[in-house]
């Protein structure tokens, strides 16, 4: 959206250029954007939703298939599977055997090296430890994986399809996680 009208609007003190995905420039009142006249910046097209955040997480963190996770669990003693659901949800559906139950809310501080040591989970002390996050279908597990990734964990994966895909693959499910 360029042209003589836009160029003229740029000269008015209440207007500024705003770079928006899909548009070259769109004049927007600076009183609304609070941007200095003439400054360009990107606007988010919409607020983040749970689905949008889960999609971003899946793009940022690699996934692992249930059969591959089962093989790795047999081969890697240090592999930590974290089910980020609440304990009541896990009790209803089951979990990957040996999975640690650390809810998403608790994961935010249990994995944080800057909180009091008594608040941290010692299983999360090693930022290079292999970790797979999961939930029932995958989206919340993806958010947990992205959270760990953003906190500096370097070896995180998301269980593709969550515990539901694990069960549908004919793999055994435990009624509760291990911790």
KEKE-3310 file (N, C-alpha, C; in steps of 0.2 Angstrom, whole numbers, plus 5000, padded with zeros to 4 digits):
npx = (5004:5006:5009:5004:4995:4998:5011:5009:5002:5012:5018:5011:5009:5002:5003:5011:5023:5019:5026:5019:5016:5014:5010:5017:5018:5008:4998:4996:4988:4998:4995:4988:4997:5008:5020:5035:5034:5036:5044:5046:5039:5036:5020:5010:4999:4988:4983:4992:4987:4983:4984:4991:5003:5007:5009:5020:5029:5031:5038:5050:5055:5061:5052:5048:5045:5033:5038:5051:5054:5052:5062:5073:5071:5074:5088:5094:5099:5099:5089:5075:5058:5045:5030:5018:5006:4993:4992:4980:4974:4983:4981:4968:4971:4983:5001:5017:5027:5037:5038:5041:5030:5028:5020:5015:5014:5022:5034:5039:5046:5053:5063:5071:5086:5088:5080:5077:5087:5080:5068:5070:5071:5081:5083:5083:5094:5105:5108:5110:5105:5096:5079:5062:5046:5029:5011:4993:4989:4999:5000:5002:5013:5021:5022:5029:5041:5046:5047:5057:5067:5069:5074:5087:5089:5097:5094:5081:5065:5049:5036:5028:5012:5008:5004:4992:4996:5006:4999:4990:5000:5001:5009:5015:5006:5008:4998:5001:5013:5031:5035)
npy = (4994:5008:5025:5041:5047:5040:5044:5057:5056:5052:5064:5070:5074:5065:5053:5037:5026:5009:4993:4979:4962:4956:4968:4982:4996:5003:5016:5022:5029:5038:5041:5030:5019:5023:5026:5034:5047:5042:5030:5013:4997:4980:4973:4962:4951:4945:4941:4929:4912:4897:4887:4893:4895:4882:4878:4886:4881:4867:4870:4875:4865:4848:4833:4817:4800:4788:4774:4776:4783:4773:4764:4772:4774:4761:4760:4772:4776:4789:4796:4807:4807:4819:4821:4834:4836:4838:4828:4822:4821:4813:4801:4797:4794:4787:4785:4787:4774:4776:4790:4806:4816:4832:4846:4858:4871:4870:4866:4878:4884:4874:4871:4882:4889:4901:4902:4899:4886:4875:4875:4870:4856:4842:4834:4841:4848:4847:4854:4848:4836:4823:4825:4822:4829:4827:4826:4823:4823:4831:4846:4853:4847:4851:4864:4863:4858:4868:4878:4873:4872:4886:4890:4886:4872:4859:4847:4843:4835:4833:4822:4815:4817:4814:4805:4798:4794:4786:4775:4771:4766:4754:4753:4750:4758:4767:4768:4779:4793:4793:4802)
npz = (5000:4994:4988:4982:4991:5003:5004:5007:5019:5027:5031:5040:5057:5065:5060:5056:5048:5047:5047:5041:5040:5024:5019:5012:5018:5030:5034:5051:5065:5075:5088:5092:5090:5098:5093:5087:5075:5058:5061:5058:5062:5067:5068:5078:5071:5078:5094:5104:5104:5113:5103:5093:5100:5103:5090:5087:5096:5091:5080:5085:5093:5091:5087:5093:5088:5095:5095:5093:5105:5114:5111:5114:5128:5133:5130:5135:5150:5156:5150:5152:5154:5153:5159:5157:5162:5174:5189:5191:5178:5172:5180:5175:5161:5160:5158:5150:5154:5168:5167:5173:5183:5180:5181:5169:5175:5186:5181:5176:5186:5193:5184:5183:5185:5193:5203:5221:5227:5234:5228:5215:5204:5205:5195:5184:5183:5174:5160:5147:5148:5140:5136:5135:5132:5136:5134:5134:5121:5114:5112:5125:5130:5120:5123:5135:5131:5123:5133:5141:5131:5129:5141:5140:5139:5130:5123:5120:5116:5109:5112:5099:5095:5108:5124:5120:5106:5110:5117:5106:5098:5103:5114:5131:5145:5160:5175:5183:5183:5187:5196)
capx = (5000:5010:5007:5005:4991:5002:5017:5007:5000:5018:5021:5006:5012:4999:5003:5017:5023:5020:5027:5015:5017:5009:5009:5023:5017:5001:4998:4992:4989:5004:4992:4986:5003:5013:5026:5037:5032:5041:5047:5043:5040:5031:5014:5008:4993:4983:4986:4994:4982:4986:4985:4997:5009:5009:5012:5027:5034:5033:5043:5056:5058:5060:5048:5051:5039:5032:5042:5058:5055:5052:5069:5078:5071:5078:5095:5097:5096:5098:5083:5070:5052:5041:5022:5017:4999:4991:4992:4973:4974:4987:4977:4963:4973:4989:5007:5023:5030:5043:5038:5040:5025:5030:5015:5018:5015:5028:5040:5042:5051:5057:5069:5074:5092:5089:5076:5080:5089:5075:5062:5072:5070:5088:5083:5083:5100:5110:5105:5112:5102:5091:5072:5056:5040:5023:5004:4989:4989:5005:5001:5004:5019:5026:5024:5034:5047:5048:5049:5064:5072:5070:5078:5093:5090:5099:5093:5074:5061:5042:5033:5024:5005:5007:5002:4987:4999:5010:4994:4988:5005:5001:5015:5011:5005:5007:4993:5004:5020:5035:5037)
capy = (5000:5014:5030:5048:5048:5037:5048:5063:5055:5052:5070:5073:5072:5060:5046:5034:5019:5002:4987:4973:4956:4955:4974:4986:5001:5005:5022:5021:5035:5037:5041:5023:5015:5026:5025:5041:5048:5040:5024:5007:4992:4975:4972:4955:4951:4943:4939:4922:4908:4891:4883:4896:4894:4875:4877:4888:4876:4862:4872:4876:4859:4842:4828:4810:4795:4784:4768:4778:4784:4767:4761:4776:4772:4755:4761:4777:4777:4796:4800:4809:4809:4823:4822:4840:4837:4837:4821:4819:4820:4807:4795:4795:4791:4784:4789:4783:4771:4780:4797:4811:4820:4839:4849:4864:4876:4868:4866:4885:4886:4868:4870:4888:4889:4907:4902:4895:4879:4871:4875:4867:4849:4840:4830:4846:4852:4846:4857:4844:4830:4821:4826:4821:4831:4825:4827:4817:4824:4834:4853:4855:4844:4855:4870:4861:4857:4875:4881:4870:4875:4893:4890:4884:4865:4858:4841:4842:4833:4832:4815:4816:4814:4813:4798:4795:4791:4780:4770:4769:4762:4747:4753:4750:4764:4766:4772:4786:4794:4790:4807)
capz = (5000:4993:4983:4984:4997:5009:5005:5010:5026:5031:5033:5045:5063:5069:5056:5055:5044:5051:5043:5043:5036:5019:5017:5012:5023:5031:5039:5057:5069:5080:5095:5094:5091:5102:5089:5084:5067:5053:5063:5056:5067:5065:5073:5078:5068:5082:5101:5104:5107:5115:5097:5090:5104:5102:5083:5087:5100:5087:5075:5088:5096:5087:5089:5093:5088:5101:5095:5094:5112:5118:5110:5118:5135:5134:5129:5138:5157:5158:5147:5156:5150:5158:5157:5160:5164:5181:5191:5190:5171:5171:5183:5170:5155:5160:5156:5147:5160:5171:5166:5179:5182:5182:5178:5166:5179:5191:5177:5175:5192:5194:5179:5183:5189:5196:5209:5227:5226:5237:5223:5209:5203:5204:5188:5179:5184:5168:5154:5142:5149:5136:5139:5131:5135:5133:5138:5131:5113:5112:5112:5131:5130:5115:5126:5140:5128:5121:5139:5143:5126:5130:5147:5139:5138:5123:5121:5122:5111:5111:5110:5094:5097:5116:5127:5115:5101:5113:5118:5100:5095:5107:5119:5138:5148:5167:5177:5185:5181:5192:5201)
cpx = (5004:5007:5007:5001:4995:5008:5015:5005:5006:5020:5016:5009:5008:4999:5010:5017:5023:5021:5023:5016:5012:5008:5015:5022:5010:5001:4993:4993:4994:5001:4990:4992:5008:5020:5028:5035:5038:5045:5043:5044:5035:5026:5012:5001:4987:4987:4987:4989:4986:4988:4991:5003:5012:5012:5019:5032:5036:5038:5050:5059:5056:5056:5051:5044:5039:5037:5049:5059:5056:5059:5074:5077:5074:5085:5098:5095:5095:5092:5078:5064:5048:5034:5020:5010:4999:4991:4985:4972:4977:4984:4972:4965:4979:4995:5012:5026:5037:5043:5037:5034:5027:5025:5018:5019:5021:5034:5043:5047:5055:5063:5073:5080:5093:5084:5079:5081:5083:5069:5064:5072:5077:5088:5084:5090:5105:5106:5106:5108:5096:5084:5067:5050:5034:5017:5000:4989:4995:5005:5004:5011:5024:5027:5029:5041:5050:5050:5056:5069:5074:5074:5085:5095:5092:5097:5086:5070:5054:5039:5027:5017:5003:5006:4997:4991:5003:5005:4992:4993:5006:5007:5011:5011:5004:5001:4995:5011:5025:5037:5034)
cpy = (5006:5019:5037:5050:5046:5042:5055:5062:5055:5058:5073:5070:5066:5053:5044:5028:5013:4997:4981:4968:4956:4962:4978:4991:5002:5011:5020:5027:5033:5037:5034:5018:5017:5026:5032:5041:5046:5033:5018:5002:4987:4975:4965:4956:4949:4941:4931:4918:4901:4887:4886:4895:4887:4874:4880:4884:4870:4864:4873:4870:4853:4837:4821:4805:4791:4778:4770:4780:4778:4764:4765:4775:4766:4756:4767:4778:4784:4800:4801:4811:4813:4824:4829:4841:4836:4830:4818:4817:4813:4800:4793:4792:4787:4788:4784:4780:4775:4787:4801:4815:4827:4843:4855:4869:4876:4868:4873:4887:4880:4868:4877:4888:4896:4907:4898:4888:4874:4870:4871:4859:4846:4837:4835:4851:4852:4849:4853:4837:4829:4821:4825:4824:4828:4827:4822:4817:4827:4842:4855:4853:4848:4861:4869:4861:4864:4879:4879:4872:4882:4894:4888:4876:4863:4852:4839:4840:4833:4825:4817:4813:4812:4806:4795:4791:4785:4774:4767:4765:4755:4747:4753:4757:4763:4770:4779:4786:4792:4796:4814)
cpz = (5000:4988:4986:4990:5003:5010:5009:5017:5030:5034:5038:5052:5067:5065:5056:5051:5049:5046:5045:5038:5030:5016:5017:5018:5024:5036:5045:5061:5075:5087:5097:5095:5096:5099:5087:5077:5063:5055:5061:5061:5065:5070:5073:5075:5072:5089:5100:5107:5109:5108:5094:5094:5103:5095:5083:5091:5095:5082:5078:5091:5092:5091:5089:5092:5094:5101:5096:5102:5116:5117:5114:5125:5137:5134:5133:5145:5159:5155:5152:5152:5156:5155:5161:5162:5171:5183:5190:5183:5169:5174:5178:5164:5155:5157:5153:5154:5162:5170:5172:5177:5185:5178:5174:5170:5184:5187:5176:5180:5193:5190:5179:5188:5194:5202:5215:5225:5228:5232:5217:5209:5201:5197:5182:5179:5178:5162:5147:5142:5143:5139:5134:5135:5132:5137:5134:5124:5110:5113:5119:5132:5125:5119:5132:5137:5126:5127:5141:5137:5127:5136:5146:5139:5131:5120:5122:5115:5114:5108:5105:5095:5104:5118:5123:5110:5104:5114:5111:5096:5098:5112:5126:5141:5156:5169:5180:5183:5187:5197:5199)
residu = (UNK:UNK:UNK:UNK:UNK:UNK:UNK:UNK:UNK:UNK:UNK:UNK:UNK:UNK:UNK:UNK:UNK:UNK:UNK:UNK:UNK:UNK:UNK:UNK:UNK:UNK:UNK:UNK:UNK:UNK:UNK:UNK:UNK:UNK:UNK:UNK:UNK:UNK:UNK:UNK:UNK:UNK:UNK:UNK:UNK:UNK:UNK:UNK:UNK:UNK:UNK:UNK:UNK:UNK:UNK:UNK:UNK:UNK:UNK:UNK:UNK:UNK:UNK:UNK:UNK:UNK:UNK:UNK:UNK:UNK:UNK:UNK:UNK:UNK:UNK:UNK:UNK:UNK:UNK:UNK:UNK:UNK:UNK:UNK:UNK:UNK:UNK:UNK:UNK:UNK:UNK:UNK:UNK:UNK:UNK:UNK:UNK:UNK:UNK:UNK:UNK:UNK:UNK:UNK:UNK:UNK:UNK:UNK:UNK:UNK:UNK:UNK:UNK:UNK:UNK:UNK:UNK:UNK:UNK:UNK:UNK:UNK:UNK:UNK:UNK:UNK:UNK:UNK:UNK:UNK:UNK:UNK:UNK:UNK:UNK:UNK:UNK:UNK:UNK:UNK:UNK:UNK:UNK:UNK:UNK:UNK:UNK:UNK:UNK:UNK:UNK:UNK:UNK:UNK:UNK:UNK:UNK:UNK:UNK:UNK:UNK:UNK:UNK:UNK:UNK:UNK:UNK:UNK:UNK:UNK:UNK:UNK:UNK:UNK:UNK:UNK:UNK:UNK:UNK)
# end
